[in-house]
Amino acid sequence: MLAIAPGTALAKKKKPKEPVLQPATYPDMSTYQCRTDAIPIHPGQNINDFTVTNTCPHAVKVSGPGDASIFTPGSNVKGYITRFKPSMVEVHPDGSVTTPSVWDLHLHHVVWIINGQPTFASGEEKTIATLPQGYGGKVSAGATWVLNDMIHNLNASEGRSVYITWEIDWVPETTPARTDIADTDIRWLDVAGAPQVYPVFDAEKGFDLDGDGKWTFPDDVPTDPSAPGYEERSKISEARKWVIPQSGATLVFGAGHLHPGGMRVDLRVARDGPDNGTEPGDSAGEVKRLFRSDARYYEPAGAVSWDVALEATPRDWRISLKPGDLVSINVTYKVKKASWYESMGILPLAWSKASDPAARDPWDNADEVKAMYKEGGVLTHRRLKENIDYKARKNLGLPDPRDLPSGSPVPSGGIPIKSFYNTIGGFSAVRGFPAQQMRPPTIESGQTVTFENFDALPGTANEDQVWHSITSCRAPCNKDSGIGYPLANGPVKFDSGQLGYGQGGSSGVTTGSNIYTTPPLTTSPTANKRGTTYTYFCRIHPYMRGSIRVVK
């Protein structure tokens, strides 16, 4: 038996840190910090904007022998980007910057579009595009890019602004052309992409027909119009697939993007074989798995927040494909706990026309490709402090709406939404909110309730509107707000979408109306003596709550 002297403490073994992808290195490589101009953040908004930018505006050299002056607009100096690290910072009145918390302001998505093609991208998971040694994306230092961003303000704060930032590793092109870097292109694979401007779909609890708690888009979308989930069929995009061109392709890097609730993005390839069919993948033996980008949640509650990192392909991952091979992706969401509205599934795939002796063909080298698949992915960064959702689920000491006395009947005109507040039976998730104002208004069993969002009126500009949702949550729905709370997990499903009149790139974000009517609400076997109380929240501003009571 091990004897321990009094006062002696056994040293705890430190858990080893997860490995992360390391960037490629070149003797003449420099690292630069780039940023946008200040972007104003409107109260409670998440506008889907498109603006013009450049390769590296406001360039500041971080390290290396290079000169930041090459990034002036119109410069024809060429080089290779071998690493792209995205982020966002808030700009304060004194000029200082900080990285905002995810429950306050968050980067819903940002896409850098080069020569008309989506190339680099990020959501709040902020995956770093880290190309392997010997590969890079060749661009002009002064090239014009387009930036598509949606910055989500979860509160009503005014007078704020942010920079979208990106750090790049830049290797100059030499004369004669260098031979140690092969040029790469990006193939953007998106399960719900073009023609949708806002490429999203819904993953709802009720779509899980086999009871495993998971739902894969588009594979699990039914073909029967009467089956739950069929309505998502119209959102399936051809952008999820790519036919390999005549030159063939070497795949060198990929990493998934998804939203809270997402579990993984899977990459597959199909090649037409000796069966009776003529299409790649029309029999099971014609499909090979290439990579699975798993979501690594640090969030204690699981797959419910942006406290997550996505796996990328490891350094030695190389896939050689032939002309006509069909590459595709799907995305899986965990729908056991909640429904996930406006979900995404994307995998930008870096590929090269250059041959690589380390690349393996999924059929000619099946065992080696299978081994690469089983090896799995590697994170590009560890946990991000700004993504910790520490506000969510804190007890605010608010009463349970089910225990409160009933309020007045819902008026015939419904419930107005004004100034970030559901004016009848609504409450804000803050300490000390008056219980008198939280009393649930009543309806009779089988009636519906109509809401009208007066924060978004027809004919007003995007920045003058505030879009809200009416989304059911499980009672009491009265704890502190964050990304991971409340969840869309009410016993009766209802979700209005974003009520408002989005214009331009935001036209697909909103419903095109500021009015929503719930499905009929009925009494429940679990009702208490006061009736059945349904609670709801706003997905865009989670501190906005409310309740409705069905009485006999």
N, C-alpha and C positions, 0 to 999 in steps of 0.2 A: 504494500500500500504506500502511496506517495505521501510523505509527511510534509506539511506546510507549516513553517514557523509562524507564530502569531504576528499579525501585522503585515504579512507578506501577501501581495496580490498577484494573481496569475495574469500575465500580460495577454490581452485579447489579440487574437490574430486579425490583422487588417484584411478586409476583403479586397482581393486584387481588383484594380480598375479594369473596366472593359477596354479592350483594344479599340483604337480608332484608326481610320485610314490616314496614312501619312502622305503628304504631297510629294509629287515628283520634284527632282532638283536638277538644275542646269547651271553651269558656271556663270552664265550671263543673265540669269533670271533676276527680275525685280518684282517686288510686291507693292501694289498701289491701293490706296483707299479712295473710293469713288462715292459720290452721293448726288441726290437730286437737289433742286432748290427746295425751299421750305414748302411743305404741302399743308394748307390749312385743314383742320379737322373740325367739321361742323357738328353741332350738338346731336348726339344720338344717331349718327349716320354711318352708312357703309356703302358709299357710292362706288360703282364699278367704272373707273376712269381710264381713259387712254390719253397719254401725253407723249411728246417727242423728247428723246434724250440722246445721249451719245455713249460711246464706248466707256469712257471714264470721266464724267464731268466733275469739276472741282477736285481734280486728281492731286493727291498728296502721296509722295513716296514714303513707304514704310521701311523698306530695306532694299539692298542691291545696288548695282552700278548705274541704273537707268536714270532718265530725266523725265519728270512729269510733264514737261512742256510739250511732249509729243502728242498729248491727248487733246490738243486744240481742235475744235470742230473743223472738218474738212481735211485734216491731216491724212496723207496717204502712207504714212509709216505703217508697215505691217508687222504683225507679230502673232504669237500663239498664246491664247489663254489656256492655262493648264489647271487652274483651280479658281473656283468662283464661290465666294462666301457671302451670302445675303443676310441682311438684318434691317432693323429699323430703330431709330432713336427719336426721342422727343426733344424739341428745341425749346429751351426756357428763355424767359425775357432777358436774362443776363448773358445769353449766348452759350451757356453750358448745355450739355446734352446728357440724357440718361436713357437707358433702355426701359420702356414702360412695361408694366406687368400685364400679363395676358388677360386678366379679368377687368382691365381698365381700357387700354387701347391695344388692339391686336391686328396683326397682319394677316387678314383673312386669306389673301393671295396676292402675289405679284409675279408677273411674267415679263421677261425681257425678250422682245421680238426683234430678230435680226434678219434683214432681207425678206421680210414678210413671213418668217417662220418662227414660231415659239422656240426658244433655245434654252435659256436659263429660267429657273422658277423657284418659288418658295411659298410655303405657308408658314404658320407659326412654328412648325417643327424645324425650319431653317436648315435643311439638309445642305451640305456643302458638296458641290460638284467637284470631285477630285479625280481627274483623269490619271490613268497609270503612266508610268515612265515610258516615254517614246510617243506620246499622243497629245494633241492639243487642237483647239479650234482656232483657225487662222482668221483674223479680222484686221481691219484698218483701225489705227488708233483714233482717228477722227470720224469714224463712221457714224451715221445717223441710225439710232435704234428707236423702237417704240416701247413704251412702258405701259402695261396694263396692271392696275392695282386696285384692290379693295381694302381700305383701312377701316376697321370697325371700331367705332366709339360706342362703348357699352353704357355710357351715361350721358347726362345732359350738359356736361361741362362745355364752356365756350372759350374762345380765344387761344386755342392750342394749335400747335403745328408740329410736324415731324419731318425728318429726312428718311427716305429709303436709302440704305447704304449697301455697297457691295465692295468686297476686297478681292482683287485679282492677282494671281501670279502670272507675270507677263514675260515671255521669252521672245526677243526680237528675231525677225526673219533676217537671214544673212544673205550676202551676195558672194559667190553663187549660193543658191537655195540650200539650206541646211538639210542634212539627211538623217539627223537623230530624232526628228519629230515627224510623225505622220499626221496629216490633216484629218480631222474628224467632222462629221456632220451630226446633227441631232434629229432623230425621228421622234416626234411627239406622239405618244400613244395615250389616248384618252377615252375611257369607256362611254362618256356622255358628251363628247366634244362636238365639233362642227356638225350641223349648222347652228347649234345653240351658241349664242353669245355668252351666256352664263351656263357653263356645262355641268349641270347638277342633276341628281336624281334623289328619290326618297327610298330609304331602307327602313321599313316599318315592322314593328313586332308582329303584326297580323300577316305578314308575308311569309313567315317561317312555317311552311306547311309540313315539314318532316320533324319538327320539334327539337332540332339540335341546337337551337339558339343562335344560329348563324344564317346569313343570307348573302349569296354571292351574285353580284351584278356583272354581266347580264345573264349568266348561266341559269340562275334560278327564276328568271322572269317567265311566268307561265304563258302558254300559247292559247289557253282557254280564256275567252273574254270574261267569263263569269268568275274566274279565280282571283283571289286577292293578290295584288301586285301586277296584274295585267296592265294597269294604267301606266306603268313605267316602261312598257315596251316601246313607246314612241320616243323615248329618250336614249335608246341604244344607238350608238354612233359607229359609223364605219371607221372613224378615227382610232378605234381600238385595235385596228388591224393594219398590217403593212406587208405588202408583197415585195420580196427582195428583188432589187433591180438586176438587169442583165450582167452587170459587172460583179455580182456577188457582194458579200459584205462580211466584215469582221466586226463582231460586237465586242466593245471594250469596257463599257460602263453603263450602269443604270441604277436608279433609286426611285422608290415609289413616293407618291403623295396621296394622302387621304385625310379625312376629317375625323373629329372625335367619334368614337364608336367603331372606327375602322380597325381591322386586324391585320390585313396584309394585301399586297398587290402581287399577283402571280403573272409571270412571263412564260409563254409557251411558244413552240414552233410546230408547224405541220408541213409535211412533205408528201406529195402524192406518191402512192405506192402501187404495187402490182395487183390491186383489187379491181373490182368492176367499176368503181367510181372514177370520176375524172377531176375531183376537187381535193386539194390538200385538206386532210383532217376528216374526210367522210367515213373513216373507220378508226377505231381506237388505236390501232398500231401505228397510225400515221402521225401521232402527236407525241412530242417529247417536252418534258419540263426543263426549263433553262435556269430560272431563278425565282426565288420568293423573297420579296422585300417585306419582312415582318416589322410590325410596329412594336417598339419597345416602350411600354408605358411605365413611367415612374410614379404616376398618380396612384395613391393608395387605394382609391375606389375602383381602379381598373380602367377599362377603355371608355372613359367618359369626359376627358378633358384634353387640352393641348399639351399636357405635361408628358411629352412623348418624343422619341427620336425614331427615324426610319432607317432600316438597313440598306446599304448599298452593296454592289458587287465587290468582292475582294480583289486585291491587286493582281492575282494570277488568273482571274476569270477572263477567258477569251473564247468566243464561239465563232466558228467558221460556217457560213451559210451559203447555199447555192441559189442561183436565179430561180424565181418561182416559189421558194419557200414562203410560208405564210406565218408571220409573227403576230401574236395577239396577247392581250392582257385581260384579266378580270380582277375584281376587288371584292373582298369579303368584309361584311360588317357584323358585329355582335349585337343582335337584336333581342336578346333575352331580357335585358334590363329596360330598354327604352326603344323608341323609334328615333331615327336620325333623318332629319329633313335637310334638303339641300346638301347632299353628300357628293363627294368627288372620288375619282380613282384615276390616277395619272401616273405614267412612267416615261420620262424623257430618256431616250436610249441613244448613247453615243456609239457611232459606228464609223468604220473607215473602209475605203476601197483598197487599201494596202493589205497585202497578205502578211500573215504573222505566223512564224513556225510554231509558236506556242498555242495557236488557236486550234480548237478541236471541233470536228463535225459531229452533230448529235447522232448520226447513224453510223458513220464510218468509225467513230471513236466513242461508241455509246457508253462504255463503262467509265471512261474518263469524264464525260459530260455529266453522267449520273453522279460521279464523285464530287464534281464541282457544285452540283445542285445540293447535294447533301451537306457540303461544307457550310452552306448558308451564307448570310451576308455579314457585313461589318458596319458599325456605326461610323458616321463622319464627325460626330461630336458626342459628348456625354450630356448629362442633364443640364438644361438651361435654367438658371435661377429665375428668370423672368416668366417662365412657364409654370412655376409652382402655383397651383390654384388654392392658396391657403385661406382665402375668404369663404370658399364654398362649404356649405353644411354647418357653419358655426351657428350655435343656438343664440338667437336674438331675444329670446324671452317673449316672443309674440304668442298670443293665444291661438289655439287650434280653431280654425273657422267652423269646424263641425260642432264645437261646443258653444258657440256664440248664439244668442237669440237671433231669430230671423229679422231681417230688415223688411222694407216695404216690397210689394210686388214689382217685378221688372216693368217699367213703363212700356206703353205700346210702341213708342219710338225706339226702344232698345237702350243700350248702354253706350253713352258717348265716351270716347277716349280723347282727353285733352291734357296737354302739357305733361306728358309722360305719366298719366294717371287714368286708370279705369274708374270713372267718376261715381259709379254706383256699385258698392260692394268691393271696390278695389282697395289695395293697400300697397305701400312701399316696404320692401324688406329692409327696414331700419329699426333700431331699438326705439321703443317708446311710441310706436305708431298707435294712434288712438283705437282702442277696441271697438268703440261706438261706430267708427267709420268702416270697420271691417265686416260688419254684420251682413250676411249673405242675403241679397234680394231673392225673392221667391218666384217660382213658376209652378204650374200644375204639370203633373206627369204627362209626357208626350209632347210638351211644347218645345219650341226652339227659342233661342235668344239671339238677337241681332246686335252687332257692335258697329259703330261708325267712328273712324279715325279722323278726328278733326285736326290732328297734327300733320296731315297730308291731304291737301286740297287740290282739286283738279286745276290745271293751268299754271301751277307754281313750279319754279325751277327745282331741280334735284336737291340743291343745298338748302332750300327753304322748306323742304318736307322732312318729316321724321316718320320712318316706316316702323310699324309695330306688327307683332303676330299675336293671335289668341291661340294658345297651345295648351292642351290638357296636361296636368301633372297630378301625381298621386298626393292626396291629402295627407298631412296638413299643408305642405308646400309653403312653409313659413320660416325656413332657415335662411341664412345669409346667401347671397348670390355669387356666382362665379361662372366659369365655363362648364364645370361639372355638376352644377346644381342651379335650378331645378332640372329635371330630366323630363322628356316627353313620354311619360309613363302613366298617364291617367287611365282609370278603368274603362272609360269610354273615350275612344280616340277622336280628337278633333284638332285641326290645325288650319289656320286661315291662310298661311303663307304671309309674305310681307305686304301689308296693306298700304298701297300708295300708287303713285303714278310716275314710275321711273322713266327717264328719257335717255336717248342715246344708248351707251353701253349698259345702262341700268334698266333698260326696258324689259329685259328678261328676268330681272331680279324681283320685281314687284308683281302683284296680281293685276294691276291696271284698274283697281277699284279700292275705295277706302271703306267698303262695307262688307261685313261677313256675318253669316248666319250659321249657328251651330246645328248639328243634327238634332233630332228629337231627344230630349233627356228624360229619363224615366226614374221611378223609384227603384231602389236596390234592396235585395234581401238583407244587406248589411246596414241599412239605414238605422239611425237612432231615433229617439222619440221626436226630434225636431224635423226629421226628413232626411233626404239624401243630398249631401253637399258635394258639389264638384268644384275643384280648384283648377286654376289656369295661370299661365305666366306668358311673358313676351320673350321669345327666343333671342330677339335682337337686344333687348334691355332686360336681363333676367331678374332685376330687382322689382320689376313691375308685376304685381300679382292681383288676383281677384278670386271670388267664389260666387257660386250660384246654388241655390237650394231648391230641390224639387219636393213639393209637399203634396200630400194626397188630396 
